[in-house]
């Protein structure tokens, strides 16, 4: 009789070991991509400068403030893994939340699902706010809808909800869902604690409402596409964002979406007599529903990231309901296996460094004081980060100029006459020994820009790839 528990424990330890190995591999080996580079740059700003930057870029400031010591300790690409330590620790903390479930099989299910869901593993080793958000959102759910309403627990609820809101805008959906469900369940003290958290976030609301629409111009997705991605995440995999590396194919996404739908149906039937599990299921449904509804106003429901706000709560509901229910247990085991397989497929696949980051590093080795770098869309942030870390001695200038206030995002408009005149003026302002390095997408490296510069000096194309061109300009003798 003892061999079965030992075998179960061995399987559980094996799942956790594979999960941690994949997370650590990504943490150490995957180069920073654009949004992580923004974390590195923004987290190095003084608080006032950070707030100014976030008025037109990204989310609330708490995550960047927490990342600040790690960002300052990461002064080179070899140290970039330090930026991922906070999300890594947050994802590890989820395992410790097994105490919120009954002893025995529910806790084992929780650990297994927390180790296997693909998006949970991948975001655990990414220098962005989603892993932190997932822990805080779980606290909002548990203390808002399940735990007894003692003064201490209500204080934890209010602090967790406020911290979630100040960490990421997506927290508005789980906090709103918890508030609606708390009111529906007559948990009025919990609802008051959530309202207090929302009030604490109110000073940042004008910044949220004033965010430029162009900041999310890349995000255009029909609601049906988002819903399919959401179901896939519930089925263990989810739509893996391309920057993570090699991604599972469309057929796998569709299969995991079907599995997610099956789990949803099975869980709905299993939670009829289990109020906490039913609250978890409603929390997931209302949160994702609010995200889809909000997308009618502004495109925010993007499958592959929104689910991080509710994924631990989904796992909690399954873990609580699966023991003793074979169909649900079988579907949950299949989702766990699919998620861990997808994790390994992405984590241990190739992770090449981006052209923009490689080019910025190359310029950092070539440039001297007195030089300048004119960086086009996609290249400005990597060059700016190299300069901020003290690795790039040249002055960095954005092209077009309108990209300078928001290095985290860009809209690649065609170059205007003013942009070309500005490039000429920058070249003409350099000292005789100065050089101008042009880091540009191929669409910008055109005669309309290059011909005027060639009349002022000598242009030498150093590198040309399909997604970038590095050119050096030196003044005429």
C-alpha positions in Angstrom: 0.0 0.0 0.0 2.9 2.3 0.7 4.4 1.9 -2.8 1.5 3.9 -4.5 2.0 7.1 -2.4 5.8 6.8 -3.0 5.3 6.5 -6.7 2.9 9.5 -6.7 5.5 11.5 -4.8 8.2 10.5 -7.3 6.1 11.6 -10.2 5.3 14.9 -8.5 9.0 15.5 -7.8 9.8 14.7 -11.4 7.3 17.2 -12.7 8.6 19.9 -10.4 12.2 19.1 -11.4 11.5 19.4 -15.1 9.5 22.6 -14.6 12.3 24.2 -12.6 15.0 23.0 -15.1 13.0 24.6 -17.9 12.5 27.9 -16.0 16.2 28.1 -15.0 17.3 27.3 -18.6 15.2 30.2 -19.9 16.3 32.5 -17.1 19.9 32.0 -17.9 20.1 31.3 -21.6 17.3 33.3 -23.3 18.4 36.8 -24.4 16.3 39.7 -23.3 13.7 40.7 -25.8 12.3 44.1 -26.4 9.8 44.4 -23.5 12.3 42.9 -21.1 14.8 45.5 -22.3 12.2 48.2 -21.5 12.1 46.7 -17.9 15.9 47.0 -17.7 15.8 50.6 -18.9 12.8 51.8 -17.0 13.8 50.2 -13.7 17.0 52.2 -13.8 15.2 55.5 -13.8 14.8 57.7 -10.8 11.1 57.6 -9.5 10.2 61.0 -11.0 11.7 60.0 -14.4 10.0 56.6 -14.2 6.6 58.2 -13.7 7.3 60.6 -16.6 8.2 57.7 -18.9 5.2 55.6 -17.8 2.8 58.4 -18.7 3.2 57.4 -22.3 4.5 53.9 -22.1 3.7 50.6 -20.4 1.9 50.2 -17.0 1.9 51.4 -13.4 5.3 51.8 -11.6 5.3 49.3 -8.8 7.0 46.4 -10.7 9.7 48.7 -12.0 10.4 50.1 -8.6 10.7 46.5 -7.2 13.0 45.6 -10.1 15.3 48.7 -9.6 18.0 47.0 -7.4 18.1 44.0 -9.9 18.3 46.3 -12.9 21.1 48.3 -11.5 23.0 45.1 -10.7 22.5 43.9 -14.4 25.1 46.1 -16.1 25.8 43.8 -19.1 24.0 41.1 -21.1 25.8 38.4 -19.1 24.0 39.7 -16.0 20.6 40.1 -17.5 19.4 37.0 -15.8 19.2 39.0 -12.6 16.3 41.0 -14.0 14.3 37.7 -14.0 14.9 36.8 -10.4 11.8 38.6 -9.0 9.3 36.9 -11.4 11.2 33.6 -10.8 10.7 34.0 -7.0 7.1 35.0 -7.5 6.3 31.9 -9.5 8.1 29.7 -6.9 5.9 31.2 -4.2 2.8 29.7 -5.9 4.0 26.2 -4.9 3.8 27.4 -1.3 0.1 28.3 -1.7 -0.8 24.6 -1.5 -1.8 25.3 2.1 -5.0 27.0 0.8 -6.3 23.6 -0.3 -7.3 20.6 1.7 -4.5 18.2 2.6 -3.7 15.2 0.4 -4.7 14.9 -3.3 -5.8 18.5 -3.8 -2.4 19.8 -2.8 -0.6 17.3 -5.0 -2.8 18.4 -7.9 -2.0 22.0 -7.2 1.7 21.4 -7.2 1.5 19.4 -10.4 -0.6 22.0 -12.3 1.6 24.8 -11.0 4.6 23.0 -12.4 3.1 22.1 -15.7 1.0 24.9 -17.2 3.1 26.3 -20.0 2.4 30.0 -19.6 3.1 29.8 -15.9 6.5 28.3 -16.6 7.5 30.7 -19.4 6.5 33.9 -17.6 8.3 32.6 -14.5 11.6 33.4 -16.3 10.7 36.6 -18.0 11.6 40.1 -16.7 8.0 41.4 -16.8 5.2 41.8 -14.3 3.0 38.8 -15.1 4.3 36.3 -12.6 4.1 38.8 -9.8 0.6 39.7 -11.0 -0.5 36.0 -10.9 0.5 35.7 -7.2 -1.2 39.0 -6.3 -4.4 38.1 -8.2 -4.5 34.7 -6.5 -4.4 36.5 -3.1 -7.3 38.8 -4.3 -9.3 35.7 -5.1 -8.6 33.7 -2.0 -8.9 36.4 0.6 -11.7 38.1 -1.3 -14.0 35.1 -2.0 -12.9 32.1 0.1 -11.0 33.0 3.4 -13.0 34.1 6.4 -13.4 37.9 6.6 -11.2 38.5 9.7 -9.5 41.9 10.1 -6.1 40.6 9.3 -7.2 38.7 6.2 -9.1 41.8 5.0 -6.0 43.9 5.4 -4.0 41.3 3.3 -6.8 41.4 0.7 -6.7 45.2 0.4 -2.9 45.4 0.2 -2.7 42.6 -2.3 -5.4 44.2 -4.5 -3.7 47.6 -4.3 -0.3 46.0 -5.1 -1.8 44.2 -8.1 -3.3 47.3 -9.5 -0.1 49.3 -9.1 1.8 46.3 -10.7 -0.2 45.9 -14.0 -3.3 47.4 -15.6 -4.6 43.8 -16.2 -5.2 43.6 -12.5 -8.3 45.8 -13.0 -10.1 42.7 -14.3 -9.5 40.2 -11.4 -10.0 43.0 -8.8 -13.3 44.0 -10.5 -14.4 40.3 -10.8 -13.6 39.8 -7.1 -15.6 42.9 -6.2 -18.6 41.8 -8.2 -18.6 38.3 -6.8 -18.0 39.5 -3.2 -21.1 41.7 -3.5 -23.0 38.8 -5.0 -21.9 36.5 -2.2 -22.8 39.2 0.5 -19.1 39.4 1.5 -19.5 43.1 2.1 -16.4 43.6 4.2 -14.3 42.0 1.5 -16.0 44.2 -1.0 -15.1 47.3 1.1 -11.5 46.2 1.2 -11.4 45.9 -2.6 -13.0 49.3 -3.0 -10.3 50.7 -0.7 -7.7 49.2 -3.0 -9.4 50.8 -6.0 -9.4 54.1 -4.3 -5.7 53.8 -3.6 -5.1 53.3 -7.3 -7.3 56.3 -8.3 -4.3 58.8 -8.5 -3.0 56.7 -11.4 -6.3 56.5 -13.3 -5.7 59.7 -15.3 -2.4 58.3 -16.5 -4.2 55.1 -17.6 -6.9 57.0 -19.4 -4.4 59.2 -21.2 -2.3 56.3 -22.5 -1.7 56.9 -26.3 -3.7 54.6 -28.5 -0.7 54.1 -30.7 1.0 52.4 -27.7 -1.2 49.3 -28.4 -1.5 49.8 -32.2 0.1 46.4 -32.6 -2.6 44.7 -30.7 -5.6 44.1 -33.0 -7.3 40.8 -32.5 -11.0 39.7 -32.9 -12.7 38.6 -29.7 -13.0 35.0 -31.1 -9.2 34.8 -31.5 -8.7 35.9 -27.9 -11.3 33.4 -26.6 -9.6 30.6 -28.5 -6.3 31.5 -26.9 -7.9 31.8 -23.5 -9.3 28.3 -23.8 -5.9 26.9 -24.9 -4.3 28.4 -21.8 -7.0 26.7 -19.7 -6.1 23.5 -21.5 -2.5 23.7 -20.3 -0.6 25.4 -23.2 -2.0 28.8 -24.4 -0.8 30.9 -27.2 2.9 31.2 -26.6 4.1 34.7 -27.5 6.7 34.6 -30.3 9.5 36.3 -28.3 9.7 33.2 -26.1 11.2 31.3 -29.0 9.9 28.4 -31.0 6.2 28.1 -30.5 3.7 25.2 -30.7 1.8 25.1 -34.0 -1.8 26.1 -34.7 -3.0 22.5 -34.5 -1.6 22.1 -31.0 -3.2 25.4 -30.0 -6.6 24.2 -31.3 -6.3 20.9 -29.6 -5.4 22.5 -26.2 -8.4 24.9 -26.7 -10.7 21.9 -27.1 -9.2 20.4 -23.9 -9.7 23.7 -22.1 -13.3 23.8 -23.2 -13.8 20.2 -21.9 -12.2 21.1 -18.6 -14.5 24.1 -18.3 -17.6 21.9 -18.8 -16.4 19.2 -16.4 -15.4 21.8 -13.8 -18.7 23.5 -14.1 -20.5 20.3 -13.3 -18.0 19.3 -10.5 -18.3 22.6 -8.6 -22.1 22.8 -8.2 -21.8 21.5 -4.6 -18.4 23.1 -3.8 -18.8 26.8 -3.1 -15.1 27.7 -3.0 -14.3 25.9 -6.3 -17.4 27.5 -7.9 -16.2 30.9 -6.8 -12.8 30.1 -8.4 -14.5 29.2 -11.7 -16.7 32.3 -11.6 -13.6 34.4 -10.9 -11.9 33.1 -13.9 -14.9 33.5 -16.2 -15.7 37.0 -15.1 -12.1 38.2 -15.3 -11.6 36.9 -18.8 -15.1 38.1 -19.8 -14.3 41.6 -18.5 -11.1 41.6 -20.5 -13.0 40.7 -23.7 -15.7 43.3 -23.0 -13.0 46.0 -22.4 -11.5 45.2 -25.8 -14.6 46.8 -27.4 -13.2 50.1 -26.0 -9.5 49.4 -26.2 -7.6 46.3 -27.4 -6.5 44.7 -24.1 -7.6 41.1 -24.4 -4.5 39.5 -25.8 -4.3 35.7 -25.4 -1.0 34.6 -24.1 -0.7 37.2 -21.3 -4.2 38.1 -19.9 -4.5 34.5 -18.6 -1.6 35.1 -16.2 -4.0 37.0 -14.0 -6.2 34.0 -13.4 -4.1 30.9 -14.3 -3.3 30.0 -10.6 -7.0 30.4 -9.7 -7.9 28.0 -12.5 -5.4 25.5 -11.3 -6.8 25.9 -7.8 -10.3 25.1 -8.9 -9.1 22.0 -10.8 -7.0 20.9 -7.9 -9.9 21.2 -5.5 -12.4 19.4 -7.7 -10.3 16.7 -9.5 -9.8 14.2 -6.7 -12.3 11.4 -6.9 -13.7 12.6 -10.3 -12.1 10.4 -13.0 -13.2 12.3 -16.2 -12.0 15.6 -14.7 -8.8 14.1 -13.3 -8.0 12.5 -16.7 -8.6 15.8 -18.6 -6.5 17.7 -16.0 -3.7 15.1 -16.3 -3.7 15.5 -20.1 -3.6 19.3 -19.7 -0.7 19.0 -17.3 1.2 16.7 -19.7 0.5 19.0 -22.7 1.6 22.0 -20.7 4.9 20.5 -19.6 5.7 19.2 -23.1 5.0 22.6 -24.5 7.2 24.2 -21.8 10.1 21.9 -22.7 9.6 22.4 -26.5 9.8 26.2 -26.1 12.4 26.4 -23.3 15.0 24.1 -24.8 14.5 25.3 -28.3 16.7 27.9 -30.0 16.8 31.5 -28.5 18.8 33.7 -30.9 19.6 37.2 -29.9 17.6 39.8 -31.7 19.2 41.8 -34.6 18.5 45.0 -32.8 20.3 43.9 -29.6 23.2 42.5 -31.5 23.6 45.6 -33.6 23.4 47.9 -30.5 26.1 45.7 -28.8 28.3 46.0 -32.0 28.0 49.8 -32.0 28.8 49.9 -28.3 32.2 48.3 -29.2 32.9 50.6 -32.0 31.7 54.0 -30.7 33.8 56.6 -29.0 33.0 59.8 -27.1 32.0 62.4 -29.6 30.1 59.9 -31.8 26.4 59.7 -32.2 23.9 56.9 -33.0 20.8 57.5 -35.0 18.5 54.6 -34.1 15.3 53.8 -36.0 12.2 51.9 -34.8 13.1 48.7 -32.9 16.7 49.8 -32.5 16.3 52.9 -30.3 15.6 51.0 -27.0 18.5 48.6 -27.3 20.9 51.4 -28.1 19.5 53.5 -25.3 19.9 50.7 -22.8 23.5 50.2 -23.8 24.2 53.9 -23.3 22.4 53.9 -20.0 24.5 51.0 -18.7 27.7 52.9 -19.7 28.6 50.5 -22.5 27.9 52.8 -25.4 29.9 56.1 -25.3 28.0 57.8 -28.1 24.9 59.9 -27.9 21.7 58.1 -28.9 19.1 59.9 -31.0 15.7 58.5 -32.1 14.5 58.4 -35.6 11.8 59.5 -36.0 12.1 62.0 -33.2 8.6 61.3 -31.9 9.8 57.9 -30.7 12.1 59.4 -28.1 9.6 59.9 -25.3 8.4 56.3 -25.4 11.3 53.9 -26.2 9.2 50.8 -25.3 7.0 51.1 -28.3 7.1 52.6 -31.8 5.1 53.2 -34.9 7.2 52.8 -38.0 5.8 55.8 -40.0 7.5 56.7 -43.3 10.3 59.2 -42.8 9.3 62.8 -43.2 11.3 65.7 -44.7 11.8 66.9 -41.1 13.3 63.5 -40.1 15.8 63.7 -43.0 16.8 67.3 -42.2 17.3 66.3 -38.5 19.6 63.5 -39.6 21.6 66.0 -41.7 21.8 68.5 -38.8 23.0 65.8 -36.4 25.7 64.7 -38.8 26.8 68.4 -39.3 26.9 69.0 -35.6 29.5 66.3 -34.9 33.2 67.2 -34.4 35.7 66.4 -37.2 36.7 63.2 -35.4 33.1 62.2 -34.7 31.2 59.5 -36.5 27.5 58.9 -36.9 26.2 55.3 -36.7 22.9 54.6 -38.3 20.9 51.7 -36.9 17.9 51.4 -39.1 15.3 49.0 -40.4 15.8 48.4 -44.2 12.7 50.6 -45.0 14.5 53.6 -43.5 17.9 52.9 -45.0 16.9 54.5 -48.4 18.4 57.1 -50.8 16.1 59.8 -49.5 18.0 59.7 -46.2 21.4 58.4 -47.3 22.1 60.6 -50.3 22.1 63.9 -48.3 24.4 62.4 -45.7 26.7 61.1 -48.5 27.1 64.7 -49.7 28.3 65.8 -46.2 30.7 62.9 -45.7 31.4 59.2 -46.4 28.9 56.4 -45.8 30.0 52.8 -45.2 27.5 50.0 -44.8 28.9 47.7 -42.1 26.1 45.1 -41.8 22.9 44.4 -43.7 20.3 41.8 -42.7 16.7 41.4 -43.7 15.6 43.2 -40.5 18.3 45.8 -40.0 21.1 47.8 -41.5 24.1 49.3 -39.7 25.9 52.1 -41.5 28.8 54.3 -40.4 29.1 58.0 -41.5 32.2 60.0 -41.2 32.5 63.7 -42.1 34.4 64.9 -45.2 38.0 65.7 -44.6 
